Amino acid sequence: PIVASTNTPWSGVEEGDCGKWVPYTVSDTSSAMIEMLKKEREMMRTNAKNYAKKYDWKIIAQQFKDLFEEMVEPK
């Protein structure tokens, strides 16, 4: 589970219910941290692992292959 700045590309952590994506300020960051600490940790841990799976190299490689094939042989 994470607290990420809106200056990063991690907005999906909120959709995945494994973190907060907040403006880069002390008050927003500390509020998000307090909120995260109140959540059930095992659920957050499971959600974070599930969210991270979409960044597995096998999945990224397949996405790259599909994109490359589309560029070479458009449908």
PDB file of N, CA, C and O in Angstrom:
ATOM      1  N   PRO A   1       0.828  -1.195   0.000  1.00  0.00           N
ATOM      2  CA  PRO A   1       0.000   0.000   0.000  1.00  0.00           C
ATOM      3  C   PRO A   1       0.869   1.254   0.000  1.00  0.00           C
ATOM      4  O   PRO A   1       1.891   1.311   0.684  1.00  0.00           O
ATOM      5  N   ILE A   2       0.455   2.258  -0.773  1.00  0.00           N
ATOM      6  CA  ILE A   2       1.290   3.448  -0.906  1.00  0.00           C
ATOM      7  C   ILE A   2       0.483   4.738  -0.817  1.00  0.00           C
ATOM      8  O   ILE A   2      -0.738   4.751  -0.975  1.00  0.00           O
ATOM      9  N   VAL A   3       1.198   5.799  -0.565  1.00  0.00           N
ATOM     10  CA  VAL A   3       0.691   7.156  -0.731  1.00  0.00           C
ATOM     11  C   VAL A   3       1.581   7.758  -1.796  1.00  0.00           C
ATOM     12  O   VAL A   3       2.781   7.942  -1.590  1.00  0.00           O
ATOM     13  N   ALA A   4       0.980   8.068  -2.950  1.00  0.00           N
ATOM     14  CA  ALA A   4       1.745   8.573  -4.077  1.00  0.00           C
ATOM     15  C   ALA A   4       1.328  10.005  -4.401  1.00  0.00           C
ATOM     16  O   ALA A   4       0.167  10.381  -4.239  1.00  0.00           O
ATOM     17  N   SER A   5       2.274  10.778  -4.849  1.00  0.00           N
ATOM     18  CA  SER A   5       2.022  12.154  -5.242  1.00  0.00           C
ATOM     19  C   SER A   5       1.330  12.193  -6.597  1.00  0.00           C
ATOM     20  O   SER A   5       1.547  11.325  -7.443  1.00  0.00           O
ATOM     21  N   THR A   6       0.492  13.212  -6.796  1.00  0.00           N
ATOM     22  CA  THR A   6      -0.140  13.393  -8.104  1.00  0.00           C
ATOM     23  C   THR A   6       0.886  13.786  -9.162  1.00  0.00           C
ATOM     24  O   THR A   6       0.544  13.923 -10.337  1.00  0.00           O
ATOM     25  N   ASN A   7       2.135  13.967  -8.755  1.00  0.00           N
ATOM     26  CA  ASN A   7       3.224  14.215  -9.705  1.00  0.00           C
ATOM     27  C   ASN A   7       3.773  12.903 -10.261  1.00  0.00           C
ATOM     28  O   ASN A   7       4.738  12.909 -11.024  1.00  0.00           O
ATOM     29  N   THR A   8       3.168  11.790  -9.886  1.00  0.00           N
ATOM     30  CA  THR A   8       3.582  10.474 -10.364  1.00  0.00           C
ATOM     31  C   THR A   8       2.461   9.865 -11.203  1.00  0.00           C
ATOM     32  O   THR A   8       1.335  10.361 -11.173  1.00  0.00           O
ATOM     33  N   PRO A   9       2.749   8.801 -11.949  1.00  0.00           N
ATOM     34  CA  PRO A   9       1.706   8.190 -12.785  1.00  0.00           C
ATOM     35  C   PRO A   9       0.877   7.128 -12.063  1.00  0.00           C
ATOM     36  O   PRO A   9       0.297   6.267 -12.725  1.00  0.00           O
ATOM     37  N   TRP A  10       0.802   7.158 -10.750  1.00  0.00           N
ATOM     38  CA  TRP A  10       0.193   6.063  -9.999  1.00  0.00           C
ATOM     39  C   TRP A  10      -1.250   6.328  -9.559  1.00  0.00           C
ATOM     40  O   TRP A  10      -1.646   5.887  -8.481  1.00  0.00           O
ATOM     41  N   SER A  11      -2.026   7.023 -10.350  1.00  0.00           N
ATOM     42  CA  SER A  11      -3.418   7.297  -9.972  1.00  0.00           C
ATOM     43  C   SER A  11      -4.223   6.014  -9.776  1.00  0.00           C
ATOM     44  O   SER A  11      -5.202   6.008  -9.030  1.00  0.00           O
ATOM     45  N   GLY A  12      -3.824   4.942 -10.429  1.00  0.00           N
ATOM     46  CA  GLY A  12      -4.548   3.679 -10.341  1.00  0.00           C
ATOM     47  C   GLY A  12      -4.542   3.036  -8.971  1.00  0.00           C
ATOM     48  O   GLY A  12      -5.329   2.123  -8.719  1.00  0.00           O
ATOM     49  N   VAL A  13      -3.675   3.489  -8.078  1.00  0.00           N
ATOM     50  CA  VAL A  13      -3.652   2.874  -6.746  1.00  0.00           C
ATOM     51  C   VAL A  13      -4.968   3.090  -6.008  1.00  0.00           C
ATOM     52  O   VAL A  13      -5.352   2.287  -5.158  1.00  0.00           O
ATOM     53  N   GLU A  14      -5.648   4.168  -6.336  1.00  0.00           N
ATOM     54  CA  GLU A  14      -6.950   4.402  -5.699  1.00  0.00           C
ATOM     55  C   GLU A  14      -8.000   3.467  -6.286  1.00  0.00           C
ATOM     56  O   GLU A  14      -8.815   2.913  -5.548  1.00  0.00           O
ATOM     57  N   GLU A  15      -7.990   3.285  -7.602  1.00  0.00           N
ATOM     58  CA  GLU A  15      -8.924   2.355  -8.235  1.00  0.00           C
ATOM     59  C   GLU A  15      -8.676   0.932  -7.747  1.00  0.00           C
ATOM     60  O   GLU A  15      -9.617   0.156  -7.577  1.00  0.00           O
ATOM     61  N   GLY A  16      -7.416   0.592  -7.526  1.00  0.00           N
ATOM     62  CA  GLY A  16      -7.056  -0.730  -7.036  1.00  0.00           C
ATOM     63  C   GLY A  16      -7.240  -0.877  -5.534  1.00  0.00           C
ATOM     64  O   GLY A  16      -6.986  -1.947  -4.981  1.00  0.00           O
ATOM     65  N   ASP A  17      -7.673   0.177  -4.873  1.00  0.00           N
ATOM     66  CA  ASP A  17      -7.877   0.220  -3.426  1.00  0.00           C
ATOM     67  C   ASP A  17      -6.653  -0.277  -2.658  1.00  0.00           C
ATOM     68  O   ASP A  17      -6.741  -1.081  -1.730  1.00  0.00           O
ATOM     69  N   CYS A  18      -5.503   0.250  -3.100  1.00  0.00           N
ATOM     70  CA  CYS A  18      -4.261  -0.137  -2.421  1.00  0.00           C
ATOM     71  C   CYS A  18      -3.393   1.074  -2.114  1.00  0.00           C
ATOM     72  O   CYS A  18      -2.206   0.933  -1.817  1.00  0.00           O
ATOM     73  N   GLY A  19      -3.979   2.255  -2.186  1.00  0.00           N
ATOM     74  CA  GLY A  19      -3.204   3.441  -1.888  1.00  0.00           C
ATOM     75  C   GLY A  19      -3.990   4.715  -2.118  1.00  0.00           C
ATOM     76  O   GLY A  19      -5.171   4.695  -2.466  1.00  0.00           O
ATOM     77  N   LYS A  20      -3.303   5.811  -1.915  1.00  0.00           N
ATOM     78  CA  LYS A  20      -3.875   7.140  -2.125  1.00  0.00           C
ATOM     79  C   LYS A  20      -2.985   7.895  -3.097  1.00  0.00           C
ATOM     80  O   LYS A  20      -1.763   7.750  -3.074  1.00  0.00           O
ATOM     81  N   TRP A  21      -3.601   8.702  -3.951  1.00  0.00           N
ATOM     82  CA  TRP A  21      -2.901   9.532  -4.933  1.00  0.00           C
ATOM     83  C   TRP A  21      -3.282  10.964  -4.612  1.00  0.00           C
ATOM     84  O   TRP A  21      -4.395  11.398  -4.911  1.00  0.00           O
ATOM     85  N   VAL A  22      -2.362  11.699  -4.005  1.00  0.00           N
ATOM     86  CA  VAL A  22      -2.697  13.009  -3.437  1.00  0.00           C
ATOM     87  C   VAL A  22      -1.726  14.093  -3.902  1.00  0.00           C
ATOM     88  O   VAL A  22      -0.609  13.795  -4.324  1.00  0.00           O
ATOM     89  N   PRO A  23      -2.162  15.352  -3.822  1.00  0.00           N
ATOM     90  CA  PRO A  23      -1.247  16.459  -4.115  1.00  0.00           C
ATOM     91  C   PRO A  23      -0.029  16.414  -3.198  1.00  0.00           C
ATOM     92  O   PRO A  23      -0.095  15.928  -2.068  1.00  0.00           O
ATOM     93  N   TYR A  24       1.064  16.924  -3.705  1.00  0.00           N
ATOM     94  CA  TYR A  24       2.337  16.883  -2.987  1.00  0.00           C
ATOM     95  C   TYR A  24       2.399  18.016  -1.968  1.00  0.00           C
ATOM     96  O   TYR A  24       3.107  19.005  -2.154  1.00  0.00           O
ATOM     97  N   THR A  25       1.641  17.845  -0.889  1.00  0.00           N
ATOM     98  CA  THR A  25       1.684  18.799   0.221  1.00  0.00           C
ATOM     99  C   THR A  25       1.787  18.000   1.515  1.00  0.00           C
ATOM    100  O   THR A  25       1.398  16.834   1.568  1.00  0.00           O
ATOM    101  N   VAL A  26       2.304  18.628   2.536  1.00  0.00           N
ATOM    102  CA  VAL A  26       2.436  17.960   3.827  1.00  0.00           C
ATOM    103  C   VAL A  26       1.065  17.555   4.358  1.00  0.00           C
ATOM    104  O   VAL A  26       0.892  16.433   4.834  1.00  0.00           O
ATOM    105  N   SER A  27       0.099  18.452   4.282  1.00  0.00           N
ATOM    106  CA  SER A  27      -1.221  18.153   4.853  1.00  0.00           C
ATOM    107  C   SER A  27      -1.928  17.026   4.095  1.00  0.00           C
ATOM    108  O   SER A  27      -2.514  16.141   4.718  1.00  0.00           O
ATOM    109  N   ASP A  28      -1.881  17.047   2.763  1.00  0.00           N
ATOM    110  CA  ASP A  28      -2.529  15.983   1.991  1.00  0.00           C
ATOM    111  C   ASP A  28      -1.831  14.640   2.204  1.00  0.00           C
ATOM    112  O   ASP A  28      -2.485  13.605   2.331  1.00  0.00           O
ATOM    113  N   THR A  29      -0.514  14.668   2.242  1.00  0.00           N
ATOM    114  CA  THR A  29       0.241  13.430   2.442  1.00  0.00           C
ATOM    115  C   THR A  29      -0.015  12.853   3.824  1.00  0.00           C
ATOM    116  O   THR A  29      -0.252  11.653   3.960  1.00  0.00           O
ATOM    117  N   SER A  30       0.029  13.689   4.846  1.00  0.00           N
ATOM    118  CA  SER A  30      -0.188  13.177   6.205  1.00  0.00           C
ATOM    119  C   SER A  30      -1.625  12.694   6.389  1.00  0.00           C
ATOM    120  O   SER A  30      -1.852  11.685   7.056  1.00  0.00           O
ATOM    121  N   SER A  31      -2.592  13.393   5.812  1.00  0.00           N
ATOM    122  CA  SER A  31      -3.988  12.941   5.902  1.00  0.00           C
ATOM    123  C   SER A  31      -4.160  11.590   5.219  1.00  0.00           C
ATOM    124  O   SER A  31      -4.846  10.708   5.736  1.00  0.00           O
ATOM    125  N   ALA A  32      -3.541  11.435   4.067  1.00  0.00           N
ATOM    126  CA  ALA A  32      -3.625  10.167   3.342  1.00  0.00           C
ATOM    127  C   ALA A  32      -2.965   9.039   4.127  1.00  0.00           C
ATOM    128  O   ALA A  32      -3.483   7.923   4.168  1.00  0.00           O
ATOM    129  N   MET A  33      -1.835   9.324   4.745  1.00  0.00           N
ATOM    130  CA  MET A  33      -1.144   8.307   5.541  1.00  0.00           C
ATOM    131  C   MET A  33      -2.010   7.860   6.722  1.00  0.00           C
ATOM    132  O   MET A  33      -2.102   6.668   7.012  1.00  0.00           O
ATOM    133  N   ILE A  34      -2.628   8.799   7.386  1.00  0.00           N
ATOM    134  CA  ILE A  34      -3.504   8.467   8.517  1.00  0.00           C
ATOM    135  C   ILE A  34      -4.681   7.616   8.028  1.00  0.00           C
ATOM    136  O   ILE A  34      -5.056   6.631   8.664  1.00  0.00           O
ATOM    137  N   GLU A  35      -5.251   8.009   6.900  1.00  0.00           N
ATOM    138  CA  GLU A  35      -6.363   7.245   6.328  1.00  0.00           C
ATOM    139  C   GLU A  35      -5.931   5.823   5.984  1.00  0.00           C
ATOM    140  O   GLU A  35      -6.655   4.866   6.259  1.00  0.00           O
ATOM    141  N   MET A  36      -4.761   5.689   5.388  1.00  0.00           N
ATOM    142  CA  MET A  36      -4.253   4.363   5.004  1.00  0.00           C
ATOM    143  C   MET A  36      -4.002   3.500   6.243  1.00  0.00           C
ATOM    144  O   MET A  36      -4.273   2.300   6.224  1.00  0.00           O
ATOM    145  N   LEU A  37      -3.498   4.089   7.295  1.00  0.00           N
ATOM    146  CA  LEU A  37      -3.210   3.331   8.507  1.00  0.00           C
ATOM    147  C   LEU A  37      -4.475   2.826   9.200  1.00  0.00           C
ATOM    148  O   LEU A  37      -4.418   1.883   9.990  1.00  0.00           O
ATOM    149  N   LYS A  38      -5.603   3.446   8.908  1.00  0.00           N
ATOM    150  CA  LYS A  38      -6.865   3.016   9.508  1.00  0.00           C
ATOM    151  C   LYS A  38      -7.507   1.854   8.753  1.00  0.00           C
ATOM    152  O   LYS A  38      -8.416   1.199   9.263  1.00  0.00           O
ATOM    153  N   LYS A  39      -7.027   1.603   7.532  1.00  0.00           N
ATOM    154  CA  LYS A  39      -7.613   0.530   6.732  1.00  0.00           C
ATOM    155  C   LYS A  39      -7.087  -0.832   7.173  1.00  0.00           C
ATOM    156  O   LYS A  39      -6.039  -0.938   7.811  1.00  0.00           O
ATOM    157  N   GLU A  40      -7.828  -1.850   6.824  1.00  0.00           N
ATOM    158  CA  GLU A  40      -7.464  -3.220   7.173  1.00  0.00           C
ATOM    159  C   GLU A  40      -6.228  -3.624   6.358  1.00  0.00           C
ATOM    160  O   GLU A  40      -6.268  -3.630   5.128  1.00  0.00           O
ATOM    161  N   ARG A  41      -5.155  -3.951   7.033  1.00  0.00           N
ATOM    162  CA  ARG A  41      -3.852  -4.153   6.386  1.00  0.00           C
ATOM    163  C   ARG A  41      -3.809  -5.347   5.456  1.00  0.00           C
ATOM    164  O   ARG A  41      -3.218  -5.267   4.379  1.00  0.00           O
ATOM    165  N   GLU A  42      -4.417  -6.444   5.845  1.00  0.00           N
ATOM    166  CA  GLU A  42      -4.357  -7.642   4.984  1.00  0.00           C
ATOM    167  C   GLU A  42      -5.070  -7.391   3.659  1.00  0.00           C
ATOM    168  O   GLU A  42      -4.595  -7.818   2.607  1.00  0.00           O
ATOM    169  N   MET A  43      -6.210  -6.698   3.704  1.00  0.00           N
ATOM    170  CA  MET A  43      -6.928  -6.360   2.480  1.00  0.00           C
ATOM    171  C   MET A  43      -6.065  -5.455   1.592  1.00  0.00           C
ATOM    172  O   MET A  43      -5.971  -5.666   0.383  1.00  0.00           O
ATOM    173  N   MET A  44      -5.444  -4.454   2.202  1.00  0.00           N
ATOM    174  CA  MET A  44      -4.596  -3.537   1.440  1.00  0.00           C
ATOM    175  C   MET A  44      -3.413  -4.278   0.820  1.00  0.00           C
ATOM    176  O   MET A  44      -3.043  -4.019  -0.325  1.00  0.00           O
ATOM    177  N   ARG A  45      -2.826  -5.195   1.576  1.00  0.00           N
ATOM    178  CA  ARG A  45      -1.694  -5.980   1.083  1.00  0.00           C
ATOM    179  C   ARG A  45      -2.121  -6.803  -0.135  1.00  0.00           C
ATOM    180  O   ARG A  45      -1.417  -6.835  -1.144  1.00  0.00           O
ATOM    181  N   THR A  46      -3.255  -7.456  -0.039  1.00  0.00           N
ATOM    182  CA  THR A  46      -3.770  -8.266  -1.145  1.00  0.00           C
ATOM    183  C   THR A  46      -4.067  -7.391  -2.353  1.00  0.00           C
ATOM    184  O   THR A  46      -3.713  -7.745  -3.478  1.00  0.00           O
ATOM    185  N   ASN A  47      -4.712  -6.252  -2.133  1.00  0.00           N
ATOM    186  CA  ASN A  47      -5.030  -5.335  -3.232  1.00  0.00           C
ATOM    187  C   ASN A  47      -3.760  -4.807  -3.895  1.00  0.00           C
ATOM    188  O   ASN A  47      -3.709  -4.672  -5.118  1.00  0.00           O
ATOM    189  N   ALA A  48      -2.739  -4.510  -3.101  1.00  0.00           N
ATOM    190  CA  ALA A  48      -1.478  -4.001  -3.651  1.00  0.00           C
ATOM    191  C   ALA A  48      -0.807  -5.059  -4.523  1.00  0.00           C
ATOM    192  O   ALA A  48      -0.287  -4.745  -5.593  1.00  0.00           O
ATOM    193  N   LYS A  49      -0.820  -6.300  -4.070  1.00  0.00           N
ATOM    194  CA  LYS A  49      -0.224  -7.386  -4.875  1.00  0.00           C
ATOM    195  C   LYS A  49      -0.980  -7.563  -6.178  1.00  0.00           C
ATOM    196  O   LYS A  49      -0.370  -7.750  -7.231  1.00  0.00           O
ATOM    197  N   ASN A  50      -2.302  -7.505  -6.118  1.00  0.00           N
ATOM    198  CA  ASN A  50      -3.105  -7.643  -7.335  1.00  0.00           C
ATOM    199  C   ASN A  50      -2.859  -6.489  -8.294  1.00  0.00           C
ATOM    200  O   ASN A  50      -2.754  -6.695  -9.504  1.00  0.00           O
ATOM    201  N   TYR A  51      -2.766  -5.283  -7.764  1.00  0.00           N
ATOM    202  CA  TYR A  51      -2.496  -4.110  -8.610  1.00  0.00           C
ATOM    203  C   TYR A  51      -1.127  -4.219  -9.273  1.00  0.00           C
ATOM    204  O   TYR A  51      -0.975  -3.878 -10.446  1.00  0.00           O
ATOM    205  N   ALA A  52      -0.140  -4.690  -8.533  1.00  0.00           N
ATOM    206  CA  ALA A  52       1.225  -4.796  -9.056  1.00  0.00           C
ATOM    207  C   ALA A  52       1.345  -5.822 -10.177  1.00  0.00           C
ATOM    208  O   ALA A  52       2.257  -5.735 -11.000  1.00  0.00           O
ATOM    209  N   LYS A  53       0.440  -6.787 -10.218  1.00  0.00           N
ATOM    210  CA  LYS A  53       0.513  -7.831 -11.252  1.00  0.00           C
ATOM    211  C   LYS A  53       0.432  -7.258 -12.659  1.00  0.00           C
ATOM    212  O   LYS A  53       0.991  -7.836 -13.592  1.00  0.00           O
ATOM    213  N   LYS A  54      -0.245  -6.147 -12.826  1.00  0.00           N
ATOM    214  CA  LYS A  54      -0.362  -5.584 -14.176  1.00  0.00           C
ATOM    215  C   LYS A  54       0.970  -5.021 -14.681  1.00  0.00           C
ATOM    216  O   LYS A  54       1.090  -4.672 -15.855  1.00  0.00           O
ATOM    217  N   TYR A  55       1.953  -4.934 -13.810  1.00  0.00           N
ATOM    218  CA  TYR A  55       3.281  -4.466 -14.196  1.00  0.00           C
ATOM    219  C   TYR A  55       4.281  -5.615 -14.330  1.00  0.00           C
ATOM    220  O   TYR A  55       5.489  -5.393 -14.421  1.00  0.00           O
ATOM    221  N   ASP A  56       3.766  -6.839 -14.343  1.00  0.00           N
ATOM    222  CA  ASP A  56       4.620  -8.009 -14.546  1.00  0.00           C
ATOM    223  C   ASP A  56       5.232  -7.938 -15.950  1.00  0.00           C
ATOM    224  O   ASP A  56       4.558  -7.566 -16.910  1.00  0.00           O
ATOM    225  N   TRP A  57       6.501  -8.294 -16.055  1.00  0.00           N
ATOM    226  CA  TRP A  57       7.202  -8.183 -17.336  1.00  0.00           C
ATOM    227  C   TRP A  57       6.555  -9.009 -18.436  1.00  0.00           C
ATOM    228  O   TRP A  57       6.601  -8.610 -19.600  1.00  0.00           O
ATOM    229  N   LYS A  58       5.959 -10.140 -18.108  1.00  0.00           N
ATOM    230  CA  LYS A  58       5.288 -10.956 -19.127  1.00  0.00           C
ATOM    231  C   LYS A  58       4.114 -10.200 -19.730  1.00  0.00           C
ATOM    232  O   LYS A  58       3.890 -10.252 -20.939  1.00  0.00           O
ATOM    233  N   ILE A  59       3.373  -9.504 -18.895  1.00  0.00           N
ATOM    234  CA  ILE A  59       2.228  -8.724 -19.374  1.00  0.00           C
ATOM    235  C   ILE A  59       2.710  -7.529 -20.199  1.00  0.00           C
ATOM    236  O   ILE A  59       2.158  -7.242 -21.261  1.00  0.00           O
ATOM    237  N   ILE A  60       3.728  -6.844 -19.713  1.00  0.00           N
ATOM    238  CA  ILE A  60       4.271  -5.693 -20.442  1.00  0.00           C
ATOM    239  C   ILE A  60       4.828  -6.131 -21.791  1.00  0.00           C
ATOM    240  O   ILE A  60       4.622  -5.454 -22.798  1.00  0.00           O
ATOM    241  N   ALA A  61       5.531  -7.254 -21.814  1.00  0.00           N
ATOM    242  CA  ALA A  61       6.096  -7.771 -23.073  1.00  0.00           C
ATOM    243  C   ALA A  61       4.981  -8.073 -24.061  1.00  0.00           C
ATOM    244  O   ALA A  61       5.106  -7.752 -25.243  1.00  0.00           O
ATOM    245  N   GLN A  62       3.900  -8.681 -23.605  1.00  0.00           N
ATOM    246  CA  GLN A  62       2.783  -8.992 -24.507  1.00  0.00           C
ATOM    247  C   GLN A  62       2.132  -7.716 -25.028  1.00  0.00           C
ATOM    248  O   GLN A  62       1.770  -7.643 -26.202  1.00  0.00           O
ATOM    249  N   GLN A  63       1.979  -6.714 -24.173  1.00  0.00           N
ATOM    250  CA  GLN A  63       1.408  -5.438 -24.614  1.00  0.00           C
ATOM    251  C   GLN A  63       2.302  -4.790 -25.666  1.00  0.00           C
ATOM    252  O   GLN A  63       1.806  -4.255 -26.658  1.00  0.00           O
ATOM    253  N   PHE A  64       3.612  -4.835 -25.455  1.00  0.00           N
ATOM    254  CA  PHE A  64       4.561  -4.271 -26.416  1.00  0.00           C
ATOM    255  C   PHE A  64       4.478  -5.026 -27.734  1.00  0.00           C
ATOM    256  O   PHE A  64       4.459  -4.415 -28.802  1.00  0.00           O
ATOM    257  N   LYS A  65       4.429  -6.341 -27.663  1.00  0.00           N
ATOM    258  CA  LYS A  65       4.337  -7.169 -28.880  1.00  0.00           C
ATOM    259  C   LYS A  65       3.068  -6.823 -29.650  1.00  0.00           C
ATOM    260  O   LYS A  65       3.112  -6.631 -30.865  1.00  0.00           O
ATOM    261  N   ASP A  66       1.930  -6.740 -28.947  1.00  0.00           N
ATOM    262  CA  ASP A  66       0.657  -6.403 -29.593  1.00  0.00           C
ATOM    263  C   ASP A  66       0.716  -5.034 -30.250  1.00  0.00           C
ATOM    264  O   ASP A  66       0.238  -4.862 -31.371  1.00  0.00           O
ATOM    265  N   LEU A  67       1.298  -4.058 -29.562  1.00  0.00           N
ATOM    266  CA  LEU A  67       1.426  -2.710 -30.104  1.00  0.00           C
ATOM    267  C   LEU A  67       2.324  -2.705 -31.337  1.00  0.00           C
ATOM    268  O   LEU A  67       1.996  -2.084 -32.348  1.00  0.00           O
ATOM    269  N   PHE A  68       3.446  -3.392 -31.251  1.00  0.00           N
ATOM    270  CA  PHE A  68       4.373  -3.469 -32.381  1.00  0.00           C
ATOM    271  C   PHE A  68       3.695  -4.110 -33.583  1.00  0.00           C
ATOM    272  O   PHE A  68       3.813  -3.603 -34.699  1.00  0.00           O
ATOM    273  N   GLU A  69       2.990  -5.215 -33.374  1.00  0.00           N
ATOM    274  CA  GLU A  69       2.294  -5.889 -34.475  1.00  0.00           C
ATOM    275  C   GLU A  69       1.246  -4.990 -35.101  1.00  0.00           C
ATOM    276  O   GLU A  69       1.069  -4.998 -36.319  1.00  0.00           O
ATOM    277  N   GLU A  70       0.556  -4.221 -34.288  1.00  0.00           N
ATOM    278  CA  GLU A  70      -0.451  -3.297 -34.800  1.00  0.00           C
ATOM    279  C   GLU A  70       0.190  -2.196 -35.644  1.00  0.00           C
ATOM    280  O   GLU A  70      -0.375  -1.764 -36.648  1.00  0.00           O
ATOM    281  N   MET A  71       1.374  -1.748 -35.226  1.00  0.00           N
ATOM    282  CA  MET A  71       2.080  -0.713 -35.981  1.00  0.00           C
ATOM    283  C   MET A  71       2.571  -1.247 -37.308  1.00  0.00           C
ATOM    284  O   MET A  71       2.535  -0.535 -38.312  1.00  0.00           O
ATOM    285  N   VAL A  72       3.028  -2.483 -37.334  1.00  0.00           N
ATOM    286  CA  VAL A  72       3.578  -3.086 -38.539  1.00  0.00           C
ATOM    287  C   VAL A  72       2.464  -3.528 -39.483  1.00  0.00           C
ATOM    288  O   VAL A  72       2.552  -3.336 -40.696  1.00  0.00           O
ATOM    289  N   GLU A  73       1.427  -4.116 -38.918  1.00  0.00           N
ATOM    290  CA  GLU A  73       0.299  -4.615 -39.715  1.00  0.00           C
ATOM    291  C   GLU A  73      -1.001  -4.089 -39.146  1.00  0.00           C
ATOM    292  O   GLU A  73      -1.704  -4.814 -38.442  1.00  0.00           O
ATOM    293  N   PRO A  74      -1.335  -2.839 -39.437  1.00  0.00           N
ATOM    294  CA  PRO A  74      -2.565  -2.261 -38.884  1.00  0.00           C
ATOM    295  C   PRO A  74      -3.776  -3.075 -39.304  1.00  0.00           C
ATOM    296  O   PRO A  74      -3.820  -3.620 -40.407  1.00  0.00           O
ATOM    297  N   LYS A  75      -4.763  -3.152 -38.410  1.00  0.00           N
ATOM    298  CA  LYS A  75      -5.990  -3.922 -38.692  1.00  0.00           C
ATOM    299  C   LYS A  75      -6.947  -3.142 -39.546  1.00  0.00           C
ATOM    300  O   LYS A  75      -8.025  -3.637 -39.876  1.00  0.00           O
TER     301      LYS A  75
END
